[in-house]
Amino acid sequence: VQLQASGGGLVQAGGSLRLSCSASTSGFTINAMGWYRQAPGKQRELVAVISSGGSTNYADSVKGRFTISRDGAKNAVYLQMNSLKPEDTAVYYCKAVQLRAGVPFSYWGQGTQVTVSS
């Protein structure tokens, strides 16, 4: 599985960005997809995940501001980010999980930089 993320950039506080990530699967079904982020000097953290059935989970820090969605037909996942704050500045990574014979395999995209200025 190869993941290609896009949509990052520089935005002022209060602004919005939409991240996109598409996956090439070589015929295998993707189960969960999600977004993680890593700020300088910090560990990578979960931002939002969405299951193949559409169930979502968000980090407390982004609830009410970010929305994750996916297009199963395109194997794509999106992250709509509104009311951005300087503390949202990070490299954002998309992740896809495949189940093969019950064993989860995780794949990561290359990351896209999001910078929020105050």
Backbone atoms as SQL, in Angstrom:
CREATE TABLE atoms (id INTEGER PRIMARY KEY, chain TEXT, resi INTEGER, resn TEXT, atom TEXT, x REAL, y REAL, z REAL);
INSERT INTO atoms VALUES
  (1, 'A', 1, 'VAL', 'N', 0.840, -1.198, 0.000),
  (2, 'A', 1, 'VAL', 'CA', 0.000, 0.000, 0.000),
  (3, 'A', 1, 'VAL', 'C', 0.873, 1.244, 0.000),
  (4, 'A', 2, 'GLN', 'N', 0.578, 2.156, -0.890),
  (5, 'A', 2, 'GLN', 'CA', 1.279, 3.440, -0.913),
  (6, 'A', 2, 'GLN', 'C', 0.264, 4.549, -0.656),
  (7, 'A', 3, 'LEU', 'N', 0.642, 5.485, 0.207),
  (8, 'A', 3, 'LEU', 'CA', -0.229, 6.584, 0.580),
  (9, 'A', 3, 'LEU', 'C', 0.372, 7.900, 0.119),
  (10, 'A', 4, 'GLN', 'N', -0.465, 8.746, -0.440),
  (11, 'A', 4, 'GLN', 'CA', -0.031, 10.057, -0.907),
  (12, 'A', 4, 'GLN', 'C', -0.898, 11.120, -0.254),
  (13, 'A', 5, 'ALA', 'N', -0.269, 11.938, 0.588),
  (14, 'A', 5, 'ALA', 'CA', -0.994, 12.991, 1.291),
  (15, 'A', 5, 'ALA', 'C', -0.738, 14.345, 0.645),
  (16, 'A', 6, 'SER', 'N', -1.735, 15.221, 0.748),
  (17, 'A', 6, 'SER', 'CA', -1.599, 16.571, 0.209),
  (18, 'A', 6, 'SER', 'C', -2.529, 17.507, 0.956),
  (19, 'A', 7, 'GLY', 'N', -2.347, 18.805, 0.737),
  (20, 'A', 7, 'GLY', 'CA', -3.264, 19.786, 1.289),
  (21, 'A', 7, 'GLY', 'C', -2.709, 20.637, 2.406),
  (22, 'A', 8, 'GLY', 'N', -1.507, 20.358, 2.859),
  (23, 'A', 8, 'GLY', 'CA', -0.933, 21.168, 3.919),
  (24, 'A', 8, 'GLY', 'C', -0.569, 22.558, 3.420),
  (25, 'A', 9, 'GLY', 'N', -0.162, 23.399, 4.352),
  (26, 'A', 9, 'GLY', 'CA', 0.229, 24.738, 3.977),
  (27, 'A', 9, 'GLY', 'C', 0.311, 25.656, 5.166),
  (28, 'A', 10, 'LEU', 'N', 0.403, 26.947, 4.866),
  (29, 'A', 10, 'LEU', 'CA', 0.487, 27.990, 5.883),
  (30, 'A', 10, 'LEU', 'C', -0.847, 28.723, 5.951),
  (31, 'A', 11, 'VAL', 'N', -1.384, 28.851, 7.147),
  (32, 'A', 11, 'VAL', 'CA', -2.677, 29.521, 7.325),
  (33, 'A', 11, 'VAL', 'C', -2.650, 30.319, 8.624),
  (34, 'A', 12, 'GLN', 'N', -3.420, 31.369, 8.666),
  (35, 'A', 12, 'GLN', 'CA', -3.518, 32.149, 9.894),
  (36, 'A', 12, 'GLN', 'C', -4.452, 31.469, 10.891),
  (37, 'A', 13, 'ALA', 'N', -4.244, 31.770, 12.138),
  (38, 'A', 13, 'ALA', 'CA', -5.117, 31.232, 13.181),
  (39, 'A', 13, 'ALA', 'C', -6.569, 31.581, 12.867),
  (40, 'A', 14, 'GLY', 'N', -7.429, 30.595, 13.068),
  (41, 'A', 14, 'GLY', 'CA', -8.837, 30.766, 12.744),
  (42, 'A', 14, 'GLY', 'C', -9.191, 30.305, 11.347),
  (43, 'A', 15, 'GLY', 'N', -8.195, 30.041, 10.540),
  (44, 'A', 15, 'GLY', 'CA', -8.425, 29.623, 9.172),
  (45, 'A', 15, 'GLY', 'C', -8.703, 28.139, 9.051),
  (46, 'A', 16, 'SER', 'N', -8.801, 27.683, 7.802),
  (47, 'A', 16, 'SER', 'CA', -9.140, 26.293, 7.522),
  (48, 'A', 16, 'SER', 'C', -8.200, 25.695, 6.486),
  (49, 'A', 17, 'LEU', 'N', -8.038, 24.400, 6.571),
  (50, 'A', 17, 'LEU', 'CA', -7.317, 23.622, 5.577),
  (51, 'A', 17, 'LEU', 'C', -8.009, 22.282, 5.431),
  (52, 'A', 18, 'ARG', 'N', -7.836, 21.682, 4.268),
  (53, 'A', 18, 'ARG', 'CA', -8.374, 20.342, 4.023),
  (54, 'A', 18, 'ARG', 'C', -7.238, 19.446, 3.542),
  (55, 'A', 19, 'LEU', 'N', -6.984, 18.405, 4.283),
  (56, 'A', 19, 'LEU', 'CA', -5.963, 17.439, 3.906),
  (57, 'A', 19, 'LEU', 'C', -6.615, 16.267, 3.183),
  (58, 'A', 20, 'SER', 'N', -5.886, 15.736, 2.215),
  (59, 'A', 20, 'SER', 'CA', -6.355, 14.575, 1.469),
  (60, 'A', 20, 'SER', 'C', -5.273, 13.514, 1.453),
  (61, 'A', 21, 'CYS', 'N', -5.691, 12.269, 1.407),
  (62, 'A', 21, 'CYS', 'CA', -4.744, 11.164, 1.336),
  (63, 'A', 21, 'CYS', 'C', -5.387, 10.040, 0.528),
  (64, 'A', 22, 'SER', 'N', -4.685, 9.598, -0.484),
  (65, 'A', 22, 'SER', 'CA', -5.197, 8.497, -1.290),
  (66, 'A', 22, 'SER', 'C', -4.250, 7.317, -1.195),
  (67, 'A', 23, 'ALA', 'N', -4.821, 6.132, -1.269),
  (68, 'A', 23, 'ALA', 'CA', -4.054, 4.912, -1.098),
  (69, 'A', 23, 'ALA', 'C', -4.171, 4.015, -2.318),
  (70, 'A', 24, 'SER', 'N', -3.062, 3.473, -2.714),
  (71, 'A', 24, 'SER', 'CA', -3.056, 2.424, -3.732),
  (72, 'A', 24, 'SER', 'C', -2.927, 1.106, -2.997),
  (73, 'A', 25, 'THR', 'N', -3.807, 0.155, -3.278),
  (74, 'A', 25, 'THR', 'CA', -3.918, -0.997, -2.395),
  (75, 'A', 25, 'THR', 'C', -3.505, -2.324, -3.001),
  (76, 'A', 26, 'SER', 'N', -3.231, -2.361, -4.274),
  (77, 'A', 26, 'SER', 'CA', -2.893, -3.610, -4.940),
  (78, 'A', 26, 'SER', 'C', -3.950, -4.682, -4.716),
  (79, 'A', 27, 'GLY', 'N', -5.199, -4.258, -4.649),
  (80, 'A', 27, 'GLY', 'CA', -6.284, -5.210, -4.556),
  (81, 'A', 27, 'GLY', 'C', -6.710, -5.570, -3.159),
  (82, 'A', 28, 'PHE', 'N', -5.954, -5.181, -2.139),
  (83, 'A', 28, 'PHE', 'CA', -6.342, -5.515, -0.781),
  (84, 'A', 28, 'PHE', 'C', -7.283, -4.448, -0.210),
  (85, 'A', 29, 'THR', 'N', -8.160, -4.861, 0.651),
  (86, 'A', 29, 'THR', 'CA', -9.122, -3.944, 1.270),
  (87, 'A', 29, 'THR', 'C', -8.481, -3.187, 2.413),
  (88, 'A', 30, 'ILE', 'N', -8.710, -1.893, 2.431),
  (89, 'A', 30, 'ILE', 'CA', -8.249, -1.075, 3.549),
  (90, 'A', 30, 'ILE', 'C', -9.333, -1.020, 4.610),
  (91, 'A', 31, 'ASN', 'N', -8.962, -1.202, 5.834),
  (92, 'A', 31, 'ASN', 'CA', -9.901, -1.145, 6.941),
  (93, 'A', 31, 'ASN', 'C', -9.924, 0.269, 7.503),
  (94, 'A', 32, 'ALA', 'N', -9.235, 0.530, 8.579),
  (95, 'A', 32, 'ALA', 'CA', -9.243, 1.861, 9.160),
  (96, 'A', 32, 'ALA', 'C', -8.264, 2.780, 8.442),
  (97, 'A', 33, 'MET', 'N', -8.596, 4.071, 8.450),
  (98, 'A', 33, 'MET', 'CA', -7.694, 5.100, 7.959),
  (99, 'A', 33, 'MET', 'C', -7.699, 6.235, 8.969),
  (100, 'A', 34, 'GLY', 'N', -6.622, 6.977, 8.990),
  (101, 'A', 34, 'GLY', 'CA', -6.579, 8.039, 9.989),
  (102, 'A', 34, 'GLY', 'C', -5.497, 9.058, 9.720),
  (103, 'A', 35, 'TRP', 'N', -5.504, 10.066, 10.573),
  (104, 'A', 35, 'TRP', 'CA', -4.506, 11.131, 10.525),
  (105, 'A', 35, 'TRP', 'C', -3.815, 11.230, 11.882),
  (106, 'A', 36, 'TYR', 'N', -2.518, 11.390, 11.816),
  (107, 'A', 36, 'TYR', 'CA', -1.695, 11.611, 12.989),
  (108, 'A', 36, 'TYR', 'C', -0.869, 12.866, 12.734),
  (109, 'A', 37, 'ARG', 'N', -0.301, 13.420, 13.782),
  (110, 'A', 37, 'ARG', 'CA', 0.556, 14.588, 13.589),
  (111, 'A', 37, 'ARG', 'C', 1.738, 14.546, 14.551),
  (112, 'A', 38, 'GLN', 'N', 2.776, 15.209, 14.140),
  (113, 'A', 38, 'GLN', 'CA', 3.977, 15.270, 14.976),
  (114, 'A', 38, 'GLN', 'C', 4.534, 16.677, 14.913),
  (115, 'A', 39, 'ALA', 'N', 4.530, 17.328, 16.061),
  (116, 'A', 39, 'ALA', 'CA', 5.109, 18.657, 16.180),
  (117, 'A', 39, 'ALA', 'C', 6.580, 18.525, 16.558),
  (118, 'A', 40, 'PRO', 'N', 7.392, 19.536, 16.286),
  (119, 'A', 40, 'PRO', 'CA', 8.827, 19.467, 16.622),
  (120, 'A', 40, 'PRO', 'C', 9.043, 19.177, 18.100),
  (121, 'A', 41, 'GLY', 'N', 9.874, 18.181, 18.364),
  (122, 'A', 41, 'GLY', 'CA', 10.197, 17.828, 19.735),
  (123, 'A', 41, 'GLY', 'C', 9.146, 17.032, 20.462),
  (124, 'A', 42, 'LYS', 'N', 8.092, 16.648, 19.749),
  (125, 'A', 42, 'LYS', 'CA', 7.012, 15.891, 20.385),
  (126, 'A', 42, 'LYS', 'C', 6.814, 14.559, 19.687),
  (127, 'A', 43, 'GLN', 'N', 6.120, 13.671, 20.371),
  (128, 'A', 43, 'GLN', 'CA', 5.810, 12.372, 19.789),
  (129, 'A', 43, 'GLN', 'C', 4.644, 12.494, 18.810),
  (130, 'A', 44, 'ARG', 'N', 4.607, 11.563, 17.894),
  (131, 'A', 44, 'ARG', 'CA', 3.482, 11.513, 16.968),
  (132, 'A', 44, 'ARG', 'C', 2.215, 11.171, 17.756),
  (133, 'A', 45, 'GLU', 'N', 1.136, 11.874, 17.440),
  (134, 'A', 45, 'GLU', 'CA', -0.102, 11.654, 18.166),
  (135, 'A', 45, 'GLU', 'C', -1.262, 11.483, 17.192),
  (136, 'A', 46, 'LEU', 'N', -2.267, 10.757, 17.670),
  (137, 'A', 46, 'LEU', 'CA', -3.463, 10.563, 16.867),
  (138, 'A', 46, 'LEU', 'C', -4.257, 11.856, 16.790),
  (139, 'A', 47, 'VAL', 'N', -4.756, 12.139, 15.585),
  (140, 'A', 47, 'VAL', 'CA', -5.648, 13.278, 15.397),
  (141, 'A', 47, 'VAL', 'C', -7.080, 12.772, 15.227),
  (142, 'A', 48, 'ALA', 'N', -7.263, 11.864, 14.266),
  (143, 'A', 48, 'ALA', 'CA', -8.592, 11.318, 14.003),
  (144, 'A', 48, 'ALA', 'C', -8.459, 10.031, 13.213),
  (145, 'A', 49, 'VAL', 'N', -9.370, 9.107, 13.458),
  (146, 'A', 49, 'VAL', 'CA', -9.403, 7.858, 12.705),
  (147, 'A', 49, 'VAL', 'C', -10.836, 7.577, 12.289),
  (148, 'A', 50, 'ILE', 'N', -10.967, 6.807, 11.223),
  (149, 'A', 50, 'ILE', 'CA', -12.281, 6.422, 10.729),
  (150, 'A', 50, 'ILE', 'C', -12.212, 4.973, 10.272),
  (151, 'A', 51, 'SER', 'N', -13.190, 4.199, 10.685),
  (152, 'A', 51, 'SER', 'CA', -13.215, 2.782, 10.329),
  (153, 'A', 51, 'SER', 'C', -13.845, 2.594, 8.950),
  (154, 'A', 52, 'SER', 'N', -13.775, 1.389, 8.464),
  (155, 'A', 52, 'SER', 'CA', -14.397, 1.094, 7.177),
  (156, 'A', 52, 'SER', 'C', -15.908, 1.269, 7.242),
  (157, 'A', 53, 'GLY', 'N', -16.464, 1.163, 8.438),
  (158, 'A', 53, 'GLY', 'CA', -17.897, 1.351, 8.605),
  (159, 'A', 53, 'GLY', 'C', -18.301, 2.787, 8.862),
  (160, 'A', 54, 'GLY', 'N', -17.305, 3.667, 8.983),
  (161, 'A', 54, 'GLY', 'CA', -17.603, 5.083, 9.163),
  (162, 'A', 54, 'GLY', 'C', -17.540, 5.586, 10.597),
  (163, 'A', 55, 'SER', 'N', -17.218, 4.713, 11.527),
  (164, 'A', 55, 'SER', 'CA', -17.075, 5.171, 12.907),
  (165, 'A', 55, 'SER', 'C', -15.830, 6.031, 13.035),
  (166, 'A', 56, 'THR', 'N', -15.936, 7.084, 13.815),
  (167, 'A', 56, 'THR', 'CA', -14.831, 8.031, 13.943),
  (168, 'A', 56, 'THR', 'C', -14.393, 8.193, 15.394),
  (169, 'A', 57, 'ASN', 'N', -13.164, 8.612, 15.551),
  (170, 'A', 57, 'ASN', 'CA', -12.622, 8.909, 16.867),
  (171, 'A', 57, 'ASN', 'C', -11.663, 10.084, 16.704),
  (172, 'A', 58, 'TYR', 'N', -11.748, 11.039, 17.626),
  (173, 'A', 58, 'TYR', 'CA', -10.940, 12.243, 17.540),
  (174, 'A', 58, 'TYR', 'C', -10.147, 12.472, 18.821),
  (175, 'A', 59, 'ALA', 'N', -9.003, 13.107, 18.668),
  (176, 'A', 59, 'ALA', 'CA', -8.291, 13.597, 19.836),
  (177, 'A', 59, 'ALA', 'C', -9.131, 14.714, 20.459),
  (178, 'A', 60, 'ASP', 'N', -9.084, 14.794, 21.777),
  (179, 'A', 60, 'ASP', 'CA', -9.878, 15.814, 22.474),
  (180, 'A', 60, 'ASP', 'C', -9.538, 17.217, 21.973),
  (181, 'A', 61, 'SER', 'N', -8.292, 17.434, 21.622),
  (182, 'A', 61, 'SER', 'CA', -7.841, 18.769, 21.246),
  (183, 'A', 61, 'SER', 'C', -8.424, 19.254, 19.922),
  (184, 'A', 62, 'VAL', 'N', -8.975, 18.343, 19.117),
  (185, 'A', 62, 'VAL', 'CA', -9.503, 18.746, 17.813),
  (186, 'A', 62, 'VAL', 'C', -11.004, 18.540, 17.683),
  (187, 'A', 63, 'LYS', 'N', -11.618, 17.956, 18.691),
  (188, 'A', 63, 'LYS', 'CA', -13.064, 17.720, 18.624),
  (189, 'A', 63, 'LYS', 'C', -13.818, 19.034, 18.415),
  (190, 'A', 64, 'GLY', 'N', -14.771, 18.978, 17.495),
  (191, 'A', 64, 'GLY', 'CA', -15.562, 20.167, 17.196),
  (192, 'A', 64, 'GLY', 'C', -14.924, 21.089, 16.175),
  (193, 'A', 65, 'ARG', 'N', -13.656, 20.865, 15.849),
  (194, 'A', 65, 'ARG', 'CA', -12.955, 21.704, 14.868),
  (195, 'A', 65, 'ARG', 'C', -12.565, 20.925, 13.617),
  (196, 'A', 66, 'PHE', 'N', -12.187, 19.662, 13.792),
  (197, 'A', 66, 'PHE', 'CA', -11.738, 18.836, 12.679),
  (198, 'A', 66, 'PHE', 'C', -12.796, 17.782, 12.360),
  (199, 'A', 67, 'THR', 'N', -12.876, 17.438, 11.087),
  (200, 'A', 67, 'THR', 'CA', -13.788, 16.385, 10.654),
  (201, 'A', 67, 'THR', 'C', -13.058, 15.444, 9.704),
  (202, 'A', 68, 'ILE', 'N', -13.086, 14.158, 10.031),
  (203, 'A', 68, 'ILE', 'CA', -12.477, 13.155, 9.165),
  (204, 'A', 68, 'ILE', 'C', -13.570, 12.487, 8.347),
  (205, 'A', 69, 'SER', 'N', -13.249, 12.191, 7.103),
  (206, 'A', 69, 'SER', 'CA', -14.188, 11.491, 6.235),
  (207, 'A', 69, 'SER', 'C', -13.387, 10.623, 5.279),
  (208, 'A', 70, 'ARG', 'N', -14.073, 9.705, 4.626),
  (209, 'A', 70, 'ARG', 'CA', -13.365, 8.849, 3.682),
  (210, 'A', 70, 'ARG', 'C', -14.261, 8.521, 2.507),
  (211, 'A', 71, 'ASP', 'N', -13.615, 8.185, 1.413),
  (212, 'A', 71, 'ASP', 'CA', -14.290, 7.717, 0.208),
  (213, 'A', 71, 'ASP', 'C', -13.766, 6.317, -0.050),
  (214, 'A', 72, 'GLY', 'N', -14.584, 5.323, 0.294),
  (215, 'A', 72, 'GLY', 'CA', -14.147, 3.942, 0.178),
  (216, 'A', 72, 'GLY', 'C', -13.836, 3.541, -1.245),
  (217, 'A', 73, 'ALA', 'N', -14.594, 4.062, -2.181),
  (218, 'A', 73, 'ALA', 'CA', -14.381, 3.702, -3.583),
  (219, 'A', 73, 'ALA', 'C', -13.026, 4.185, -4.091),
  (220, 'A', 74, 'LYS', 'N', -12.569, 5.306, -3.534),
  (221, 'A', 74, 'LYS', 'CA', -11.288, 5.876, -3.951),
  (222, 'A', 74, 'LYS', 'C', -10.162, 5.538, -2.986),
  (223, 'A', 75, 'ASN', 'N', -10.486, 4.795, -1.913),
  (224, 'A', 75, 'ASN', 'CA', -9.475, 4.532, -0.876),
  (225, 'A', 75, 'ASN', 'C', -8.816, 5.835, -0.431),
  (226, 'A', 76, 'ALA', 'N', -9.635, 6.812, -0.160),
  (227, 'A', 76, 'ALA', 'CA', -9.129, 8.118, 0.224),
  (228, 'A', 76, 'ALA', 'C', -9.695, 8.528, 1.578),
  (229, 'A', 77, 'VAL', 'N', -8.918, 9.309, 2.282),
  (230, 'A', 77, 'VAL', 'CA', -9.348, 9.850, 3.565),
  (231, 'A', 77, 'VAL', 'C', -9.061, 11.345, 3.560),
  (232, 'A', 78, 'TYR', 'N', -9.927, 12.101, 4.215),
  (233, 'A', 78, 'TYR', 'CA', -9.817, 13.543, 4.225),
  (234, 'A', 78, 'TYR', 'C', -9.883, 14.060, 5.663),
  (235, 'A', 79, 'LEU', 'N', -9.278, 15.210, 5.868),
  (236, 'A', 79, 'LEU', 'CA', -9.357, 15.849, 7.176),
  (237, 'A', 79, 'LEU', 'C', -9.664, 17.324, 6.950),
  (238, 'A', 80, 'GLN', 'N', -10.870, 17.720, 7.287),
  (239, 'A', 80, 'GLN', 'CA', -11.253, 19.126, 7.222),
  (240, 'A', 80, 'GLN', 'C', -10.910, 19.761, 8.550),
  (241, 'A', 81, 'MET', 'N', -10.052, 20.762, 8.506),
  (242, 'A', 81, 'MET', 'CA', -9.577, 21.409, 9.723),
  (243, 'A', 81, 'MET', 'C', -10.052, 22.855, 9.738),
  (244, 'A', 82, 'ASN', 'N', -10.891, 23.171, 10.704),
  (245, 'A', 82, 'ASN', 'CA', -11.416, 24.518, 10.860),
  (246, 'A', 82, 'ASN', 'C', -10.937, 25.125, 12.173),
  (247, 'A', 83, 'SER', 'N', -11.068, 26.427, 12.272),
  (248, 'A', 83, 'SER', 'CA', -10.678, 27.140, 13.504),
  (249, 'A', 83, 'SER', 'C', -9.286, 26.734, 13.949),
  (250, 'A', 84, 'LEU', 'N', -8.375, 26.730, 13.017),
  (251, 'A', 84, 'LEU', 'CA', -7.013, 26.275, 13.319),
  (252, 'A', 84, 'LEU', 'C', -6.331, 27.175, 14.336),
  (253, 'A', 85, 'LYS', 'N', -5.506, 26.544, 15.144),
  (254, 'A', 85, 'LYS', 'CA', -4.767, 27.227, 16.197),
  (255, 'A', 85, 'LYS', 'C', -3.266, 27.034, 15.972),
  (256, 'A', 86, 'PRO', 'N', -2.439, 27.924, 16.490),
  (257, 'A', 86, 'PRO', 'CA', -0.988, 27.730, 16.335),
  (258, 'A', 86, 'PRO', 'C', -0.515, 26.378, 16.861),
  (259, 'A', 87, 'GLU', 'N', -1.163, 25.867, 17.887),
  (260, 'A', 87, 'GLU', 'CA', -0.756, 24.565, 18.433),
  (261, 'A', 87, 'GLU', 'C', -1.112, 23.393, 17.524),
  (262, 'A', 88, 'ASP', 'N', -1.830, 23.653, 16.441),
  (263, 'A', 88, 'ASP', 'CA', -2.093, 22.611, 15.447),
  (264, 'A', 88, 'ASP', 'C', -0.926, 22.463, 14.474),
  (265, 'A', 89, 'THR', 'N', 0.044, 23.339, 14.567),
  (266, 'A', 89, 'THR', 'CA', 1.210, 23.275, 13.687),
  (267, 'A', 89, 'THR', 'C', 1.953, 21.961, 13.886),
  (268, 'A', 90, 'ALA', 'N', 2.149, 21.232, 12.804),
  (269, 'A', 90, 'ALA', 'CA', 2.800, 19.927, 12.866),
  (270, 'A', 90, 'ALA', 'C', 2.904, 19.360, 11.455),
  (271, 'A', 91, 'VAL', 'N', 3.630, 18.271, 11.354),
  (272, 'A', 91, 'VAL', 'CA', 3.575, 17.473, 10.137),
  (273, 'A', 91, 'VAL', 'C', 2.451, 16.456, 10.330),
  (274, 'A', 92, 'TYR', 'N', 1.557, 16.412, 9.385),
  (275, 'A', 92, 'TYR', 'CA', 0.405, 15.522, 9.458),
  (276, 'A', 92, 'TYR', 'C', 0.640, 14.311, 8.562),
  (277, 'A', 93, 'TYR', 'N', 0.409, 13.135, 9.126),
  (278, 'A', 93, 'TYR', 'CA', 0.624, 11.882, 8.416),
  (279, 'A', 93, 'TYR', 'C', -0.702, 11.130, 8.303),
  (280, 'A', 94, 'CYS', 'N', -0.938, 10.553, 7.142),
  (281, 'A', 94, 'CYS', 'CA', -2.091, 9.668, 7.036),
  (282, 'A', 94, 'CYS', 'C', -1.620, 8.229, 7.229),
  (283, 'A', 95, 'LYS', 'N', -2.531, 7.427, 7.696),
  (284, 'A', 95, 'LYS', 'CA', -2.245, 6.032, 8.001),
  (285, 'A', 95, 'LYS', 'C', -3.380, 5.168, 7.512),
  (286, 'A', 96, 'ALA', 'N', -3.030, 4.013, 6.988),
  (287, 'A', 96, 'ALA', 'CA', -4.035, 3.046, 6.564),
  (288, 'A', 96, 'ALA', 'C', -3.719, 1.704, 7.189),
  (289, 'A', 97, 'VAL', 'N', -4.741, 0.986, 7.554),
  (290, 'A', 97, 'VAL', 'CA', -4.580, -0.333, 8.160),
  (291, 'A', 97, 'VAL', 'C', -5.326, -1.357, 7.329),
  (292, 'A', 98, 'GLN', 'N', -4.629, -2.420, 6.998),
  (293, 'A', 98, 'GLN', 'CA', -5.247, -3.543, 6.320),
  (294, 'A', 98, 'GLN', 'C', -5.244, -4.754, 7.230),
  (295, 'A', 99, 'LEU', 'N', -6.315, -5.508, 7.168),
  (296, 'A', 99, 'LEU', 'CA', -6.371, -6.790, 7.859),
  (297, 'A', 99, 'LEU', 'C', -6.157, -7.896, 6.847),
  (298, 'A', 100, 'ARG', 'N', -5.127, -8.686, 7.055),
  (299, 'A', 100, 'ARG', 'CA', -4.862, -9.819, 6.186),
  (300, 'A', 100, 'ARG', 'C', -4.855, -11.064, 7.067),
  (301, 'A', 101, 'ALA', 'N', -5.830, -11.886, 6.865),
  (302, 'A', 101, 'ALA', 'CA', -5.998, -13.083, 7.689),
  (303, 'A', 101, 'ALA', 'C', -6.044, -12.713, 9.168),
  (304, 'A', 102, 'GLY', 'N', -6.690, -11.582, 9.460),
  (305, 'A', 102, 'GLY', 'CA', -6.850, -11.167, 10.839),
  (306, 'A', 102, 'GLY', 'C', -5.671, -10.420, 11.424),
  (307, 'A', 103, 'VAL', 'N', -4.609, -10.273, 10.665),
  (308, 'A', 103, 'VAL', 'CA', -3.408, -9.582, 11.159),
  (309, 'A', 103, 'VAL', 'C', -3.394, -8.165, 10.587),
  (310, 'A', 104, 'PRO', 'N', -3.304, -7.138, 11.448),
  (311, 'A', 104, 'PRO', 'CA', -3.283, -5.757, 10.957),
  (312, 'A', 104, 'PRO', 'C', -1.909, -5.363, 10.413),
  (313, 'A', 105, 'PHE', 'N', -1.928, -4.724, 9.246),
  (314, 'A', 105, 'PHE', 'CA', -0.727, -4.171, 8.656),
  (315, 'A', 105, 'PHE', 'C', -0.937, -2.665, 8.520),
  (316, 'A', 106, 'SER', 'N', 0.010, -1.885, 9.008),
  (317, 'A', 106, 'SER', 'CA', -0.119, -0.428, 8.981),
  (318, 'A', 106, 'SER', 'C', 0.813, 0.181, 7.944),
  (319, 'A', 107, 'TYR', 'N', 0.307, 1.208, 7.289),
  (320, 'A', 107, 'TYR', 'CA', 1.074, 1.913, 6.269),
  (321, 'A', 107, 'TYR', 'C', 0.945, 3.410, 6.517),
  (322, 'A', 108, 'TRP', 'N', 2.037, 4.140, 6.255),
  (323, 'A', 108, 'TRP', 'CA', 2.072, 5.576, 6.499),
  (324, 'A', 108, 'TRP', 'C', 2.357, 6.350, 5.219),
  (325, 'A', 109, 'GLY', 'N', 1.755, 7.514, 5.128),
  (326, 'A', 109, 'GLY', 'CA', 2.082, 8.442, 4.056),
  (327, 'A', 109, 'GLY', 'C', 3.328, 9.234, 4.414),
  (328, 'A', 110, 'GLN', 'N', 3.732, 10.103, 3.517),
  (329, 'A', 110, 'GLN', 'CA', 4.995, 10.816, 3.668),
  (330, 'A', 110, 'GLN', 'C', 4.891, 12.039, 4.562),
  (331, 'A', 111, 'GLY', 'N', 3.703, 12.474, 4.907),
  (332, 'A', 111, 'GLY', 'CA', 3.551, 13.638, 5.766),
  (333, 'A', 111, 'GLY', 'C', 3.373, 14.917, 4.974),
  (334, 'A', 112, 'THR', 'N', 2.557, 15.799, 5.503),
  (335, 'A', 112, 'THR', 'CA', 2.363, 17.111, 4.893),
  (336, 'A', 112, 'THR', 'C', 2.384, 18.163, 6.008),
  (337, 'A', 113, 'GLN', 'N', 3.112, 19.231, 5.779),
  (338, 'A', 113, 'GLN', 'CA', 3.313, 20.247, 6.811),
  (339, 'A', 113, 'GLN', 'C', 2.108, 21.181, 6.903),
  (340, 'A', 114, 'VAL', 'N', 1.651, 21.375, 8.127),
  (341, 'A', 114, 'VAL', 'CA', 0.612, 22.371, 8.420),
  (342, 'A', 114, 'VAL', 'C', 1.209, 23.376, 9.392),
  (343, 'A', 115, 'THR', 'N', 1.191, 24.636, 9.001),
  (344, 'A', 115, 'THR', 'CA', 1.724, 25.699, 9.846),
  (345, 'A', 115, 'THR', 'C', 0.638, 26.751, 10.062),
  (346, 'A', 116, 'VAL', 'N', 0.344, 27.012, 11.327),
  (347, 'A', 116, 'VAL', 'CA', -0.689, 27.977, 11.679),
  (348, 'A', 116, 'VAL', 'C', -0.017, 29.148, 12.378),
  (349, 'A', 117, 'SER', 'N', -0.124, 30.312, 11.780),
  (350, 'A', 117, 'SER', 'CA', 0.509, 31.498, 12.352),
  (351, 'A', 117, 'SER', 'C', -0.477, 32.234, 13.262),
  (352, 'A', 118, 'SER', 'N', 0.077, 32.860, 14.284),
  (353, 'A', 118, 'SER', 'CA', -0.778, 33.573, 15.253),
  (354, 'A', 118, 'SER', 'C', -1.041, 34.996, 14.815);
